[in-house]
Amino acid sequence: MSMSIRALGWTALLASFVFAQPPTAPPQPAHNPGTAGKVELGKLLFSEKRLSADGKVSCATCHDPQKGFVDGIEQSKGILQMAVGRNAPSMIAMGHVASFPVPIGHGKELFGRQARERRVRIRGFPPQSKVKAVSLEERCLGPIENPLEMGDSIAGVVHALNEDPEMRRRFDAAFSNGWKGVTRDRMGKALAAFLRSLELPRARFQLFLDGDTTALNDEERDGLAIFEGVGRCNDCHSGPGLSDGKMHRIAMFNSPRAQWRRKVAQTRQTELQRKLSVHQRNAQKLSKVGKPGSAHEARMAALIGRVLTPPQGRVGGYGQDLRTFDIQAHTLPLWDVPRTGPYFRDGSAKRLDVAVAQHITEMRAVAASRRSNRASVAAIPTELKPSWAASPPPAPGELRKDELGKLMAFLRTLSAGD
């Protein structure tokens, strides 16, 4: 291929690329326009350990700004010093995801004799969780009340921060809607404003999107063509944040990764039971001799009890079972992905090339399963349909070794300095 033809080809590719626009700052929602005061307050709260029950864990504990907003371990650890069931994703470009789809509780209409009869008629499909959109402001507050992560309550954190006159002053200075001090709404808005302020890495792919076609070499541009073509990566990883912000079915219930997740969950469940017994015994012993430490031990036992008690014990990777025939996950932004391993929400892949190859294999299996079970899925009543049934998953082609190498070369251009 002559240089002129090759250059023409890459220009056409760039023009057709679904996110061929230079990434801009995340859009500011009308209810929470970003201001310097909110961003500064959100940055302070992000590292504030008083947001956790033991005063030892902050958002930055798992999303370390010095490490690309990840902690670099397989599964993050919270106040119980136990794996929380999730790998901490990077916060870079999260501001570009307007809302997050999350499963919500099973509706009452899905239980009882009628629901059991309907499940029998559709060949044993279990009731699936519905999905709702959760704003970035709400999402920022979730880890505070998660018993394995920060283990506190929003009301408790608000009360503790309001006891600090300087913190109240900072909140009132950041917001112009009266002298309210610390509130739930303000905390969520400040944290979200901080995340939306994070700049994307000045990666070579950004320069390419700005129009500098020489920013990528031939191998990397071949990888970009695979990303958009046979790999079908941009079906989900699109837009300025390289994420569609949706939830997708990404692996089968009987896949090796699903089996590994169940094994890890069972191990965690056993360890939680052991810790529960220890804290309960300690609380009883200290209480008998009137020592104040009994309150702390009782609180820790209560936190573990929240994890082990349904429905909390069966969501978010905490329980012993997945409750679905597949693994579903949010599409996470890809910016800086070479530096933010381990990969997948379960942290099971330490290397990016291994994660990409495994992801393609799993997505091909999901697509094949959907084709073979199209009639069965169509027969599921609307209220029982799993969230992935609404749209077909991407079906990537099977990549040769050299194609996978070119795709990896392109992904490395998403980090600064590569």
C-alpha positions in Angstrom: 0.0 0.0 0.0 1.5 3.3 -1.0 1.8 6.0 1.7 -0.9 8.2 0.0 -3.4 5.4 -0.2 -2.6 4.3 3.4 -3.0 7.9 4.6 -6.3 8.2 2.7 -7.5 5.0 4.4 -6.7 6.2 7.9 -8.4 9.5 7.2 -11.5 7.7 6.1 -11.3 5.4 9.2 -11.0 8.4 11.5 -14.0 10.1 9.8 -16.1 7.0 10.2 -15.1 6.3 13.8 -18.1 6.5 16.2 -16.2 8.6 18.7 -14.0 10.5 16.2 -14.3 13.7 18.2 -11.7 15.1 20.5 -12.7 14.2 24.1 -14.1 17.2 25.9 -15.0 17.9 29.5 -17.9 15.8 30.8 -21.3 17.5 30.4 -22.5 19.4 33.5 -26.0 18.4 34.7 -28.4 21.2 35.3 -29.0 20.2 38.9 -25.2 20.1 39.7 -23.2 22.5 37.6 -19.5 22.2 38.4 -17.8 25.0 40.2 -14.3 25.4 41.6 -15.7 25.3 45.2 -17.6 22.1 44.7 -14.6 20.4 42.9 -12.2 21.4 45.8 -14.7 20.2 48.4 -15.2 16.9 46.5 -11.5 16.4 46.3 -11.3 16.9 50.1 -14.1 14.4 50.7 -12.6 11.9 48.3 -9.7 11.5 50.8 -11.8 12.0 53.9 -11.5 8.9 56.1 -14.4 10.0 58.3 -16.7 8.8 55.6 -16.0 5.2 56.9 -17.2 3.5 60.1 -13.7 2.9 61.5 -12.2 6.2 60.2 -9.5 4.3 58.3 -10.9 4.1 54.8 -11.6 6.8 52.2 -12.6 6.7 48.6 -8.9 7.2 47.7 -8.0 4.0 49.6 -9.3 2.0 46.7 -9.1 4.7 44.0 -5.7 6.0 44.6 -5.0 9.2 42.5 -1.3 8.3 42.4 -2.1 4.9 40.8 -4.6 6.0 38.1 -7.4 5.9 40.6 -7.1 2.2 41.2 -5.4 0.2 44.0 -3.7 -2.3 41.8 -4.9 -5.4 43.7 -7.2 -8.2 42.6 -10.1 -7.2 44.8 -10.2 -4.1 47.0 -10.4 -4.3 50.7 -12.7 -2.3 53.0 -13.1 -1.8 56.7 -13.2 -5.5 57.5 -9.8 -6.0 55.6 -11.5 -8.5 53.4 -12.0 -8.6 49.6 -15.2 -6.8 48.8 -16.0 -8.9 45.8 -15.0 -6.2 43.2 -11.9 -4.9 41.6 -11.7 -1.1 42.0 -12.3 0.5 38.6 -10.5 3.7 37.6 -12.4 6.9 38.1 -10.8 8.5 35.0 -13.6 9.3 32.5 -16.4 8.2 34.9 -17.8 11.7 34.6 -18.6 11.0 31.0 -21.0 8.2 32.1 -24.1 10.2 32.8 -25.7 7.4 34.9 -25.0 3.9 35.9 -27.4 0.9 35.3 -27.7 -1.2 38.5 -29.8 -4.2 39.4 -32.5 -3.5 41.9 -34.4 -5.9 44.2 -36.8 -8.5 42.9 -40.4 -7.2 42.7 -43.0 -8.8 45.0 -44.9 -9.9 41.9 -42.0 -12.3 41.1 -42.6 -14.5 44.2 -45.3 -16.9 45.2 -47.1 -19.7 43.5 -47.9 -17.8 40.3 -44.3 -16.8 39.7 -43.1 -20.4 40.4 -45.6 -21.7 37.9 -44.5 -19.2 35.3 -40.9 -20.1 35.8 -41.7 -23.8 35.2 -43.5 -22.9 32.0 -40.4 -21.1 30.7 -38.0 -24.0 31.3 -36.6 -23.0 34.6 -35.5 -19.4 34.0 -35.2 -17.7 37.4 -36.6 -14.2 38.1 -34.0 -11.6 37.0 -33.2 -8.3 38.7 -34.6 -5.3 37.1 -32.2 -2.5 36.2 -32.5 1.2 37.0 -30.3 4.2 36.2 -28.4 5.7 39.1 -26.8 9.2 38.8 -23.1 9.7 39.4 -24.2 11.8 42.5 -26.0 8.8 44.0 -23.3 6.3 42.9 -20.6 8.3 44.8 -22.5 7.7 48.1 -23.0 4.0 47.6 -19.7 2.7 49.0 -20.3 4.7 52.3 -23.2 2.4 53.2 -21.8 -0.8 51.8 -21.0 -3.0 54.8 -17.8 -4.5 53.2 -16.5 -1.2 51.8 -16.9 1.8 54.2 -19.6 0.3 56.5 -21.2 3.6 57.7 -24.5 5.3 57.1 -25.1 8.5 55.3 -26.9 10.0 58.3 -23.9 9.0 60.5 -21.4 10.6 58.2 -23.5 13.8 57.9 -23.7 14.1 61.6 -20.0 13.5 62.2 -18.9 16.0 59.6 -21.4 18.6 60.9 -19.7 18.4 64.2 -16.6 20.0 62.5 -17.2 23.8 62.2 -14.6 24.1 59.5 -16.2 21.3 57.4 -19.6 23.1 57.7 -18.0 26.3 56.6 -16.5 24.6 53.5 -19.8 23.1 52.5 -21.6 26.4 52.8 -18.9 28.1 50.9 -19.1 25.6 48.1 -22.9 25.8 47.7 -25.0 28.9 47.4 -28.3 27.5 48.6 -28.3 28.7 52.2 -26.5 27.8 55.4 -27.2 24.1 55.5 -23.8 22.7 56.4 -23.2 19.1 55.5 -26.1 17.3 53.8 -26.5 14.0 51.8 -27.3 15.9 48.7 -24.3 18.2 49.0 -21.9 15.3 49.6 -23.0 13.5 46.5 -22.9 16.6 44.4 -19.4 17.6 45.6 -17.9 14.1 44.9 -19.5 13.9 41.5 -18.2 17.4 40.6 -14.7 16.3 41.6 -14.9 13.2 39.4 -16.2 15.2 36.4 -13.2 17.5 36.8 -10.6 14.7 36.3 -8.7 15.2 33.1 -8.2 12.3 30.7 -4.6 11.2 30.2 -3.0 13.2 27.4 -2.6 9.9 25.4 -1.5 9.6 21.8 -5.0 8.5 20.8 -6.2 11.9 22.0 -3.8 13.5 19.6 -5.0 11.3 16.8 -8.6 12.3 17.5 -7.5 15.9 17.4 -6.5 15.3 13.8 -2.8 14.3 14.1 -2.9 11.1 12.1 0.9 10.7 12.7 0.3 10.2 16.4 -0.3 6.5 15.8 2.0 4.2 13.8 0.8 1.7 11.3 0.4 -1.2 13.7 -1.6 1.0 16.1 -3.9 2.2 13.4 -4.4 -1.4 12.3 -5.4 -2.1 15.9 -7.8 0.8 15.8 -9.4 -0.7 12.6 -9.7 -4.0 14.5 -11.2 -2.3 17.5 -14.0 -0.9 15.3 -14.2 -3.8 12.9 -13.8 -7.5 13.6 -13.3 -6.9 17.3 -16.6 -5.0 17.7 -15.1 -3.3 20.7 -16.6 0.1 20.0 -20.1 -1.4 20.1 -19.9 -0.8 23.9 -16.7 1.2 24.3 -17.7 4.4 22.5 -18.2 8.1 23.2 -15.7 10.5 24.8 -15.3 8.2 27.8 -14.9 5.1 25.7 -18.0 3.7 27.4 -21.7 3.5 26.5 -22.6 3.6 30.2 -24.8 0.5 29.9 -24.9 -3.0 31.5 -24.2 -6.0 29.3 -24.1 -9.7 29.6 -20.5 -10.6 29.2 -20.0 -14.3 30.2 -22.0 -17.5 30.6 -23.1 -18.9 33.9 -20.9 -22.0 33.4 -17.8 -20.1 32.1 -14.5 -20.6 33.9 -14.7 -17.1 35.3 -18.2 -17.6 36.7 -17.1 -20.8 38.4 -14.0 -19.0 39.8 -16.3 -16.2 41.1 -18.5 -18.7 42.9 -15.4 -20.3 44.5 -14.1 -16.9 45.7 -17.5 -16.0 47.0 -17.8 -19.2 49.0 -14.3 -18.7 50.5 -15.3 -15.1 51.5 -18.5 -16.4 53.0 -16.6 -18.8 55.2 -14.2 -16.1 56.3 -17.1 -13.8 57.1 -18.7 -16.4 59.3 -15.4 -17.0 61.1 -15.0 -13.2 61.7 -18.6 -12.9 62.9 -18.0 -15.5 65.6 -14.8 -13.8 66.7 -16.4 -10.4 67.0 -19.5 -11.8 68.8 -17.3 -13.6 71.4 -15.2 -10.5 71.9 -18.2 -8.3 72.4 -19.6 -10.7 75.0 -16.4 -11.0 76.9 -15.7 -7.2 77.0 -19.3 -6.5 77.9 -19.1 -8.8 81.0 -16.2 -6.8 82.4 -17.6 -3.5 81.4 -14.9 -2.5 78.9 -15.9 0.1 76.2 -14.4 -2.0 73.4 -17.5 -4.2 73.5 -19.4 -1.5 71.5 -16.8 -1.6 68.7 -16.9 -5.4 68.6 -20.7 -5.4 68.5 -20.6 -2.9 65.6 -18.2 -5.0 63.6 -20.4 -8.1 64.2 -23.4 -6.1 63.0 -21.7 -5.0 59.8 -20.8 -8.6 59.0 -24.3 -9.7 59.8 -25.6 -7.2 57.2 -23.4 -8.8 54.6 -24.5 -12.3 55.5 -28.2 -11.5 55.6 -30.3 -11.6 52.4 -30.7 -9.8 50.2 -27.4 -8.0 50.8 -25.7 -11.4 51.0 -26.6 -12.3 47.5 -25.7 -9.2 45.5 -22.6 -7.3 44.4 -20.4 -10.4 44.4 -20.8 -11.1 48.1 -23.1 -14.2 48.1 -22.3 -17.8 47.4 -24.3 -17.8 44.1 -24.7 -15.5 41.2 -28.5 -15.8 41.0 -28.4 -15.5 37.2 -27.3 -17.7 34.3 -24.7 -15.2 33.3 -22.3 -12.5 34.4 -23.5 -8.9 33.8 -21.3 -5.9 34.1 -21.2 -2.1 33.4 -19.1 -1.0 30.4 -16.2 0.7 32.1 -14.2 3.6 30.4 -11.0 2.4 28.6 -8.9 5.5 29.0 -5.6 4.6 30.7 -6.5 0.9 30.6 -2.9 -0.3 30.3 -2.1 1.1 33.8 -5.3 0.1 35.6 -5.0 -3.7 36.1 -6.0 -6.2 37.3 -8.9 -6.5 34.9 -12.6 -7.4 35.0 -14.8 -6.5 37.9 -13.6 -9.6 39.7 -9.9 -8.8 39.1 -9.3 -12.3 37.7 -7.0 -11.2 34.9 -3.7 -9.6 35.8 -2.5 -8.9 32.3 -4.4 -6.8 29.7 -3.7 -9.1 26.8 -5.0 -12.1 28.7 -8.1 -10.0 29.7 -8.8 -9.0 26.1 -8.4 -12.5 24.7 -10.6 -13.9 27.4 -13.2 -11.2 27.0 -13.5 -11.9 23.2 -13.9 -15.6 23.9 -16.6 -15.0 26.4 -18.5 -12.5 24.3 -18.4 -15.0 21.4 -19.9 -17.6 23.6 -22.6 -15.2 24.8 -23.5 -14.3 21.3 -23.6 -18.0 20.2 -25.8 -18.8 23.2 -28.2 -16.0 22.4 -28.6 -17.2 18.8 -29.3 -20.8 19.9 -31.7 -19.7 22.6 -33.5 -16.9 20.8 -36.8 -18.6 21.0 -36.5 -19.4 24.7 -35.5 -15.8 25.5 -38.4 -14.4 23.5 -40.8 -16.6 25.5 -39.7 -15.1 28.8 -42.5 -12.8 30.2 -41.5 -9.1 30.2 -41.4 -8.8 34.0 -38.9 -11.8 34.2 -36.7 -10.8 31.3 -33.0 -10.3 32.2 -31.6 -6.9 31.4 -29.3 -8.2 28.7 -32.4 -9.5 26.7 -33.3 -6.0 25.5 -30.5 -5.7 22.9 -28.2 -8.3 21.2 -24.6 -8.4 22.6 -21.7 -7.7 20.2 -20.4 -10.8 18.5 -16.6 -10.2 17.9 -14.8 -12.3 15.3 -12.1 -14.7 16.3 -8.9 -12.8 16.2 -5.6 -14.2 14.9 -2.5 -13.8 17.1 -1.2 -11.0 15.0 -4.6 -9.2 15.1 -4.7 -9.5 18.9 -1.2 -8.0 18.9 -2.2 -5.0 16.8 -5.3 -4.5 19.0 -3.1 -4.4 22.1 -0.8 -1.9 20.4 -3.8 0.4 19.9 -5.0 0.0 23.5 -1.5 1.0 24.7 -2.1 4.4 23.0 -4.9 5.1 25.6 -2.4 5.9 28.3 -0.1 9.0 28.5 3.5 8.3 27.8 2.9 5.2 25.7 
